[in-house]
Amino acid sequence: MQASLQSADPAVFASVQAEIHRQQDDLELIASENYVSKAVLETLGSPLTNKYAEGLPNRRYYGGCEFVDEVENIARRRARELFMVEGCDIGVNVQPHAGAQANQAVFLTLLDAGDSMLGLDLSHGGHLTHGSPVNSSGKLYTAAHYGVGADGRIDMDQVRAQALATRPKLIITGASAYPRIIDFAAFRSIADEVGAYLMADIAHIAGLVAAGVHPSPFPHCDVVTTTTHKTLRGPRGGMILAKRDLMKSMNSAVFPGTQGGPLMHCIAAKAVAFGEALSPDFKAYCQQILDNAAAMADRLMSRGIALVSDGTENHLMLIDLSRSPAAPDDLTGKHAEAILGEAGITVNKNTVPGEQRSPMVTSGVRIGTPAMTTRNMGVAESVQVADWIADVLTQPADEALRTRIKAEVQGMCRRFPIYPSMG
Ligand SMILES: Cc1ncc(COP(=O)(O)O)c(C=O)c1O
């Protein structure tokens, strides 16, 4: 019971150590990842993991909940403070285990089996849980999709046409791979025209919204879901924010509708992360994420690497290899991910609008700046990273180049350490 991980389980300890070193020495550019603070990590590893607390604070199905009640109340209070807008009363549920579970609970609340929903197409930047046929959202409900236009931006005329044609009960806005600002007010007017609920899934941009560097989905949306681990820089998890009149049924949809006991160590860690996000430092952090992304996007484009929508207004950009004059025609997203990985740069392949290749191959690469910005890397480093990426993608046959860049990436990463006392 008292043995350390190292002596209790050397195999798992070794993998954990190796992962800490990977995170330290590689450049993390996966747009959905981030590094949590030591305080968040400490809370995640706390004995709160032992506690069952089905129900909500002060209305639990278990005894001994007085202290986990405190942390859940702190998390709810801070979340409301982060996302409240004047004149719009919202409630919060911080129990969803992840973003997918938050979405599932919203659908259970607002839709009956077979009801129709309208969301952004997966290959245009949407998410699996927004009605993909391989996800329960696409199996249980009737899903239609809208896409982006030739300019890479959401085509609001198409959203309206699809909404009028399919009369959805729920319109979903929000994305996994969309580099532009979302016009929540424009979605609201379409939802009103067809009598639909409007949901925003702000999983990616939650931190930017909380910091005020992306417009807020409230008061336009009826319900907002998010993850807590991307730009919001908290533990892995989900959350639902909804207008007050919907909150009671959202709570029941989370428990007992779709989940059992909440993960109280994660909820406590969410409380800590929300506290961090309320600080003025967090606003500066989010502005730096945007500045870094803009600098990286400009440099990539100047090196002949094409980006969907020709740039970015948020934390991510999508390279379109099929349109990149400087990259070889046959370079796929899969191959690009692999060779950037060899150079110590971690990214993910991604479909691009109008994708001709399979989702396992793709013609795109998604790049995000939240994690490198957490390490205090700034615009100069972002331009350097863009140059490394362009060097690798324009000379995919050059293995020696990748070896050289990997050493340079490691050198830079060591100048911006994460978790210095670990590993
Ligand atoms: C827009 C969006 N919604 C939902 C999710 C699902 O979140 P999770 O992986 O925590 O279930 C993601 C994850 O990438 C996402 O990007």
The ligand as a MOL file (V3000), in Angstrom:
LIG
                    3D

  0  0  0     0  0            999 V3000
M  V30 BEGIN CTAB
M  V30 COUNTS 16 16 0 0 0
M  V30 BEGIN ATOM
M  V30 1 C -15.3970 19.5340 -30.7270 0
M  V30 2 C -15.1500 18.3360 -29.8640 0
M  V30 3 N -16.1670 17.8030 -29.1740 0
M  V30 4 C -16.0120 16.7250 -28.3970 0
M  V30 5 C -14.7940 16.1160 -28.2670 0
M  V30 6 C -14.6800 14.8660 -27.4610 0
M  V30 7 O -13.9610 15.0450 -26.3050 0
M  V30 8 P -13.4040 13.7820 -25.4900 0
M  V30 9 O -12.2660 13.2360 -26.2870 0
M  V30 10 O -13.0130 14.3580 -24.1780 0
M  V30 11 O -14.5220 12.8050 -25.3820 0
M  V30 12 C -13.6820 16.6360 -28.9580 0
M  V30 13 C -12.3720 15.9850 -28.8250 0
M  V30 14 O -11.4490 16.1790 -29.5310 0
M  V30 15 C -13.8750 17.7700 -29.7830 0
M  V30 16 O -12.8600 18.2820 -30.4890 0
M  V30 END ATOM
M  V30 BEGIN BOND
M  V30 1 1 1 2
M  V30 2 1 2 3
M  V30 3 2 2 15
M  V30 4 2 3 4
M  V30 5 1 4 5
M  V30 6 1 5 6
M  V30 7 2 5 12
M  V30 8 1 6 7
M  V30 9 1 7 8
M  V30 10 2 8 9
M  V30 11 1 8 10
M  V30 12 1 8 11
M  V30 13 1 12 13
M  V30 14 1 12 15
M  V30 15 2 13 14
M  V30 16 1 15 16
M  V30 END BOND
M  V30 END CTAB
M  END
